[in-house]
Amino acid sequence: MNLTSALARLLIFPGLLFAVPIAWFFLWTERKAVAVMQERVGPPFMQPFFDFIKLMGKRVPERSGIGGRLMKALPLIALASSAGAVGLLPVLPASGGFTGDLILLIALLEVPSMCLIAAGFSSRSIFGEIGSSREAILSVAYNVVFLLAIVSIAAAQHSFRLETLAQLPASPMRWLGVLAIFVCLPAKLHLNPFSVANAEQEIYAGPLTEYAGHELALWNLAHGLEWVAATGLVATLVTPRVGIWWLSIVLFAVIAFAVVLLLSVVATWTARLNIDSAVRFYWRCALVFIVLALSSTLFLRLHS
Amino acid sequence: MCYSRRHSPWLFHMNSGSCNGCDIELVASLTPLYDAEQLGVCLQGSPRHADILCITGPVTRNSVEAIKTVYGQVCGPKAVVALGSCPASTNVFIDSRVLEGPLNKHIPVDVFVPGCPPRPDAILQGVAKAVEILAERRTNKAANGEELA
């Protein structure tokens, strides 16, 4: 991948230019799915766009010192890394990529979470600090499972390259890994039952309590791009490859949309767990499951 | 920008010593039956995120400083909606020695929603009026070259 194609992927397709409307669409889908399940009309189609524009026009409180500068920089870093993660997705067949781009994607997906933790602590708000510490504890718990799921998929298919994984037919072991990734997604996207970090109303707005105006708008956009990257990763791993390029893109989009719907349904069905139960779930149930999946993958690989 | 602001009012709810009647009605107006979300209304946990401050209660002496602090924390442009008869006139608690009401003695109020408690329909109408005031105020002040509220 040369510099021009990398920039085109980051800024145009599937990067910022295409991913931002899709991120707003996914955010709307989540809210609309909740509304439909509660027999409501729900927000209008353009709602996330209206929210973004409105927030861009609001004032931001003056902040001085290193904390203030950090609070300005962190949403930008989160947005850039989410956009980078989306840019790596192999939406088009034979779109390039490089060996190990799966590892880069995982790293970029993790940056917004780390920025959120730093944002809560740098805001010096007691609610922000509680939210950040919850996010830190939870991310240690679900990331072990998430990373082992990625390793198990890569070991089953002998590759850390997204393009190769997308083209190879899915093995039963890959499905186990995808299931483990799916279990981690609610925690990564701050959804019920693992919405302990943002915990609306319970701890005000968690790490983002002190954010306002365009900084909050950038956080919301980064969160939307996280949705696109995370669901796109699942779609990459499960989309069957067909010969026709436009059909591949349609299948990719449909599967990503289905994952968003499924996550929204799970979020509406469940109530928020407390932090102890959430951490216990990942360390006990999910970790045992993924360790068994990984060891069977390695066992099968040694015997093949 | 004004169009977006009309379609995305985010509320922050504050109780200044209310009997909880108006608070229940505000929550009722956000439930599936009235579905305020189709107007873009969203109840926020932090005053920093909000556009409209919804205040209930007759303003007790202890709550005055809290009201001023929270009003200062809502970033402009902003509007204030006083829910119920208490913030408008202190209602049946008038002449109480623990009250510092009515609310407009302390912060500027844009819309009063009378009632004890007001119906959810009336609350939604009050919020809709506050949204219009918010958008017009911003436009007028920008046109006059004044500082934006």
Contacts between the chains, C-beta under 8 A, distances in Angstrom:
chain1	res1	chain2	res2	distance
A	31	B	37	7.3
A	35	B	35	7.4
A	35	B	37	6.4
A	38	B	32	4.5
A	39	B	32	5.9
A	40	B	32	4.7
A	40	B	35	4.3
A	40	B	37	6.7
A	40	B	38	7.3
A	41	B	35	5.6
A	41	B	37	7.9
A	41	B	38	4.3
A	42	B	35	7.5
A	42	B	37	5.9
A	42	B	38	6.4
A	43	B	37	5.3
A	43	B	38	6.6
A	43	B	40	6.4
A	44	B	7	6.9
A	44	B	38	6.9
A	44	B	40	7.0
A	46	B	7	7.5
A	47	B	7	7.3
A	47	B	8	7.1
A	47	B	40	5.9
A	49	B	4	7.6
A	50	B	3	7.7
A	50	B	4	4.4
A	50	B	7	4.4
A	50	B	8	4.3
A	50	B	40	6.2
A	51	B	4	7.7
A	51	B	8	4.8
A	51	B	10	8.0
A	51	B	40	7.6
A	51	B	42	7.9
A	52	B	4	8.0
A	53	B	1	6.2
A	53	B	4	3.8
A	54	B	1	7.4
A	54	B	4	4.4
A	54	B	5	5.0
A	54	B	8	4.4
A	54	B	51	7.4
A	57	B	1	4.7
A	57	B	4	7.6
A	57	B	5	7.1
A	57	B	77	8.0
A	58	B	51	7.6
A	58	B	75	5.1
A	58	B	76	7.1
A	58	B	77	7.2
A	59	B	75	4.6
A	59	B	76	4.8
A	59	B	77	7.8
A	59	B	148	7.6
A	60	B	75	6.7
A	61	B	48	7.6
A	61	B	75	6.5
A	127	B	46	7.7
A	200	B	45	5.2
A	201	B	43	7.9
A	201	B	45	5.0
A	203	B	45	7.8
A	204	B	45	4.2
A	204	B	46	4.7
A	205	B	44	6.9
A	205	B	45	4.4
A	205	B	46	4.2
A	205	B	48	7.9
A	205	B	49	6.3
A	208	B	46	7.4
A	208	B	49	7.8
A	209	B	45	7.4
A	209	B	46	4.5
A	209	B	48	6.8
A	210	B	46	7.5
A	210	B	48	5.9
A	211	B	48	6.4
A	211	B	49	7.6
A	212	B	48	4.2
A	212	B	49	6.6
A	212	B	75	4.4
A	213	B	75	5.9
A	216	B	48	7.7
A	216	B	49	6.2
